[in-house]
Amino acid sequence: MRKLVYYVASTLDGFIAAPDGAYDFFQLHPDVTAHLATNWSQTLPTFAHQQLGIDEPEGRFDAVLMGRATYDPALKVGVTSPYAHLKQYVFSRTLPPAAEPEVEIVSTDPVEFVRELRRQPGRDIWLCGGGQFAGQLLPQVDELIIKLNPYVVGSGIPLAARGFDPRRFDLVDTRPFDSGVVILHYARPREAE
């Protein structure tokens, strides 16, 4: 079965964006950017590939899931397919159908949709965000890959907005960078599968 991987940037205090959704305080340092271009090129927007020297993005994903608030910044600048190299599923009850074949607007229950998507053949699925959406899907998440940034912001959009419901993940790997960013890789414990 395909794995659902929540790959996201976070602050030390667990926020993925400011209260208004801004995330520009997450700086892309050269050491981290080089690592992402080499190891996580699929998670970089298609428009950035050429400037980062990525000819064909490689990796484990063939699909990305995002909530409406995660998709909106691209729409605001006229980009209707931010990850054109992946099948994109945007969850919204208000957006009209997308014109691009690689973008599908989904208005049904995200949990049921993801359960069905995971049963279909293909590679792993990247959960891009946002916090409310990730909170709904957290019980389906197989792996968390968090780009932990050295900032404490005090408030904002949480990593996974949901009621109190502790979920344990096991640490698989860490990758620290001179810039202070640490990529943390967690997996759902086997007994939870």
HUKA-V263326 format. One record per backbone hydrogen bond with DSSP energy under -1.0 kcal/mol. CO is the residue of the C=O (numbers start at 1). NH is the residue of the N-H. E is the energy in kcal/mol with one decimal. If there is no record, write none. Layout:
co:CO nh:NH e:E
co:CO nh:NH e:E
//
This chain:
co:3 nh:125 e:-3.0
co:4 nh:142 e:-2.7
co:4 nh:143 e:-1.6
co:5 nh:127 e:-3.2
co:6 nh:145 e:-2.9
co:8 nh:147 e:-2.6
co:10 nh:149 e:-3.3
co:11 nh:14 e:-1.7
co:14 nh:159 e:-2.2
co:15 nh:11 e:-1.8
co:17 nh:157 e:-2.3
co:18 nh:21 e:-2.2
co:22 nh:18 e:-3.3
co:23 nh:26 e:-1.8
co:25 nh:27 e:-1.2
co:29 nh:33 e:-3.0
co:30 nh:34 e:-2.3
co:31 nh:35 e:-1.4
co:32 nh:36 e:-2.8
co:33 nh:37 e:-2.7
co:34 nh:38 e:-1.6
co:35 nh:39 e:-3.1
co:36 nh:40 e:-2.3
co:40 nh:43 e:-2.0
co:41 nh:44 e:-1.4
co:45 nh:48 e:-1.7
co:46 nh:49 e:-1.4
co:48 nh:52 e:-1.3
co:49 nh:54 e:-3.0
co:50 nh:53 e:-1.4
co:60 nh:124 e:-1.5
co:62 nh:87 e:-2.1
co:63 nh:126 e:-2.7
co:64 nh:89 e:-2.9
co:65 nh:128 e:-2.7
co:66 nh:91 e:-2.7
co:67 nh:71 e:-1.7
co:68 nh:72 e:-2.2
co:71 nh:75 e:-1.6
co:72 nh:76 e:-2.6
co:74 nh:77 e:-1.0
co:74 nh:79 e:-2.7
co:75 nh:78 e:-1.8
co:82 nh:46 e:-2.4
co:83 nh:86 e:-2.5
co:87 nh:64 e:-2.5
co:88 nh:104 e:-3.1
co:89 nh:66 e:-2.3
co:90 nh:106 e:-3.2
co:91 nh:68 e:-1.0
co:100 nh:103 e:-1.3
co:102 nh:88 e:-3.8
co:104 nh:90 e:-2.6
co:106 nh:92 e:-2.0
co:109 nh:113 e:-2.3
co:110 nh:114 e:-2.7
co:111 nh:115 e:-2.3
co:112 nh:116 e:-2.1
co:113 nh:117 e:-2.6
co:114 nh:118 e:-2.7
co:118 nh:2 e:-1.8
co:124 nh:62 e:-1.7
co:125 nh:5 e:-3.0
co:126 nh:65 e:-2.9
co:127 nh:7 e:-1.2
co:129 nh:67 e:-2.4
co:130 nh:134 e:-3.3
co:131 nh:135 e:-2.0
co:131 nh:161 e:-1.9
co:132 nh:136 e:-1.7
co:133 nh:137 e:-1.7
co:134 nh:138 e:-1.2
co:137 nh:140 e:-2.4
co:138 nh:141 e:-1.2
co:142 nh:188 e:-3.0
co:143 nh:6 e:-2.8
co:144 nh:186 e:-3.3
co:145 nh:8 e:-2.3
co:146 nh:148 e:-1.3
co:146 nh:184 e:-2.8
co:147 nh:10 e:-2.2
co:148 nh:182 e:-2.1
co:149 nh:151 e:-2.4
co:151 nh:12 e:-2.8
co:157 nh:16 e:-3.1
co:170 nh:187 e:-2.5
co:173 nh:185 e:-2.7
co:175 nh:183 e:-2.5
co:177 nh:180 e:-2.1
co:181 nh:177 e:-2.2
co:182 nh:148 e:-2.7
co:183 nh:175 e:-1.7
co:184 nh:146 e:-2.6
co:185 nh:172 e:-3.6
co:185 nh:173 e:-1.6
co:186 nh:144 e:-1.9
co:187 nh:170 e:-3.5
co:189 nh:192 e:-1.7
co:190 nh:193 e:-1.7
//
